């Protein structure tokens, strides 16, 4: 595939018109057309602008090898063309992360307790999803309230690449798995922490069972309704272990036969999940009819907004380890100022300011063998 063909494929995959690319890059329409039709090739500076607009590495346009088609699995697929841009951005960040790991000699594939279920996917049910949740909680040492540690453990121990971008609708997240960069998850930065916790656990199920359900999907970018229900079951049981959850509910209920909103709120806060999630877990554990749960949710919907506001925060787009690797690569001279600024998501001027603030000789502590 020629450079022109790759440029056209990149643009069309994002459902962009030449006019939109021209606005993004400052390159003229006639030049863009000539590039794509092979009448002439872009200069390196022009190619860099296009690669940034298309969220592709420059090597993709200069290399003869084809990049493999990456599958991004969505919980709820955003509208096009936003979804194509989000997918390209997720893959771009995951590739950048892997590049930094290689540059800094910090390579490590995901260390996850993969599901080893060998039967047909159609026989994978709620029992198996619950069992997987218990095994993951034990294998990863997540403790009795995994919501408080899940993100850190997945990033720092399991080497899952987790990114936060803002997009619509709020109730969606995504994940992808590839040999070259490992496992990656995309969460919605607009969601509050408790919602991101549940989405994180939900996407973790899809990663752990990737090979089981891969060939069961009519559309590889969307999980089946059953797979989504199993992921929800897994997330609920991972974040709210039944025995611990019962104890928390009993503590809040006291001698009463029911649990009020304040008690529900405290249980949700304790497990770092939503009030909705607490109610649905109670439905399954205490066998409360679905209609009763939905009716109660309708009655308290306005009060749940307080929980939304309580823990409102905006997470960093890139993980802290990603940024630390970028800084290390820059300080060792492994990447240019421009590349570091791109990796860190800052301007070249801010990149230079960061370096100017560093001392010429870092303070070090001597470690000797005793």
C-alpha angles and dihedrals in degrees: 000000000000126000089256093051091049092050091051092046091050093051095045093047087060091044091236125154121224089248091058092049090050090054092048096047106026090234119137122255092237091053093049091050092049091049093053094044092051096242089128138352124243121250116248092260091052092045090052091055091050094047090053092049091050095040091235128128115251088239088069090067096041099043125083093213121095119238112232118251108258122216117218113192115210129202089204115001115231120227121278133286091024091059093056091051092047092050092049090048093050092051091045093053092046091051091048090050091052091047090054091049090053093046092050094041090241098126119156132154120223114290099208132149093243118205109255097193106148102184125093114292090239088068094054107106146160093290091058092045091052092047090050090052091054092047093048091049091052098040093050095041093234094158128212095314106039095174089077095058109019098099094048094046094049092048102039103029105025097035095229111161107230122186134180123214131163116246146134141290099044094215098067139089135165144210138192138190126203136163094233099054106013125221123353134179129196118207129185111254089202092067122089119248098263090053091048089050092058092044089050092053090044093054091044089063091055091051094048092049097035097122094042097060101025095100095039096071122095087202112035090209095059130055119226118256090253093051089050091051090050090050090052090049090051093048093048093050094042095052098036110036107203100234094046091042092054090052092051092049092048091050093053093042095049111175093338122107094224140042121235128211094267090055091048089050092053092049090049091049092048093055094034093236136115127279086241091058091049092052094049091048088051089050092058097039098042095030095238111172116259092234091057092052093049092048092051091047090054091053096050099036093110094051092051088069088076089063090051092055096041096071102026111150139144115233124212115269092229126045118254091244090054090055092044091053091048091052092047092050091049095048091049091052093246094126133031126248090256093050092048091051089051093048092047094043093236137114123270089247092055090047090055091047090055092054093045089056092056118092116245092236116036116221109251134190119221115236116196133178113255 
